[in-house]
Amino acid sequence: MLQEIDLMRVCPKCGYEDPVIWHSYRWVTDLDYSRFTDFQQVYPQWKDLQMGQIVEDEHDYYRRTSERNKGYYVQRWSKILGKTYYKSRYFERFLSKRDFPDSRQRKLDLKEES
């Protein structure tokens, strides 16, 4: 349980401080996650969030994970990315440097120069 809420991630422009409950998601850079128990303490207005349900505030969307994760986590992403962002990028495969068009073009250019 979260005893005392510390703040981190301070915006240099407006001074907004992000609650410490949010962690960067390992596989998707634009998605943060938190344990639902911690989320309930920081956001009491959504303490009854159902599994799979999406809610929003002025900047972000929040979604409680579904039955697969027993609703243990809440995911957060920016509104700029759209409401269905978690569906489109959640299982995106990792792209290595060799998969990007720039590196392929560079290899072709090097072959032509030789």
C-alpha positions in Angstrom: 0.0 0.0 0.0 1.0 3.5 -0.6 1.6 5.3 2.7 2.8 8.6 1.5 2.4 9.9 -2.0 5.7 11.3 -3.3 5.8 13.3 -6.5 8.2 13.1 -9.5 8.3 13.8 -13.2 8.0 17.6 -13.1 7.1 19.5 -16.2 9.6 22.3 -16.9 7.0 24.5 -18.5 3.9 24.3 -16.2 5.3 22.7 -13.1 2.9 19.8 -13.1 4.2 17.0 -10.8 3.3 13.4 -11.8 2.4 11.0 -8.9 5.1 8.4 -8.2 2.6 5.5 -8.7 3.2 5.6 -12.5 5.9 3.4 -14.0 7.1 3.4 -17.6 5.8 0.4 -19.6 8.7 -1.7 -20.8 7.5 -2.6 -24.3 5.5 0.5 -25.3 7.1 3.8 -24.6 4.0 6.0 -24.6 2.1 3.8 -22.0 2.5 4.0 -18.2 1.0 1.6 -15.7 0.2 1.6 -12.0 -1.2 -1.0 -9.5 -4.9 -0.5 -9.1 -4.7 -0.3 -5.3 -2.3 2.7 -5.7 -4.5 4.2 -8.4 -7.5 4.2 -6.1 -5.6 6.2 -3.5 -4.4 8.9 -5.9 -7.6 9.0 -8.0 -10.5 8.4 -5.6 -13.0 9.5 -8.1 -12.3 6.4 -10.1 -12.0 3.9 -7.3 -14.9 1.8 -8.8 -13.2 1.5 -12.2 -14.3 -1.8 -13.8 -12.0 -4.2 -15.7 -11.5 -3.1 -19.3 -13.2 0.3 -18.7 -11.6 3.5 -20.0 -12.0 6.9 -18.3 -10.4 10.2 -19.1 -9.3 13.5 -17.6 -8.2 16.6 -19.4 -4.8 15.1 -20.5 -4.9 11.3 -20.3 -6.9 8.1 -20.8 -6.9 5.5 -18.0 -7.8 1.8 -18.5 -8.0 -0.9 -16.0 -6.6 -4.1 -17.3 -9.0 -6.9 -18.2 -9.6 -10.4 -16.7 -6.4 -11.6 -18.2 -4.4 -9.6 -15.6 -7.3 -9.9 -13.0 -7.7 -6.1 -13.2 -4.5 -5.7 -11.1 -3.1 -2.7 -13.2 -4.2 0.5 -14.7 -2.7 1.8 -17.9 -2.4 5.5 -18.8 -1.6 7.1 -22.2 -1.9 10.6 -23.6 -5.1 11.9 -25.2 -3.0 13.0 -28.2 -2.6 9.3 -29.1 -6.4 8.6 -29.2 -8.8 6.4 -27.2 -7.9 3.1 -28.9 -4.1 3.6 -28.8 -3.6 0.7 -26.3 -5.2 -1.7 -28.8 -3.0 -0.6 -31.8 0.4 -0.6 -30.2 0.1 -3.0 -27.3 1.4 -6.0 -29.2 3.6 -4.2 -31.7 6.8 -6.2 -32.3 10.2 -4.8 -31.6 12.0 -3.3 -34.6 15.7 -3.5 -34.7 17.9 -1.0 -36.4 18.2 -3.1 -39.5 14.4 -3.0 -40.0 14.2 0.8 -40.5 14.2 2.1 -44.1 17.1 4.5 -43.4 19.5 1.7 -42.6 18.4 -0.3 -45.6 18.9 2.7 -47.9 22.3 3.4 -46.3 23.4 -0.2 -47.1 22.3 0.2 -50.7 24.1 3.5 -51.1 27.3 2.0 -49.7 27.0 -0.9 -52.2 26.6 1.5 -55.1 29.6 3.5 -54.1 31.9 0.5 -54.1 
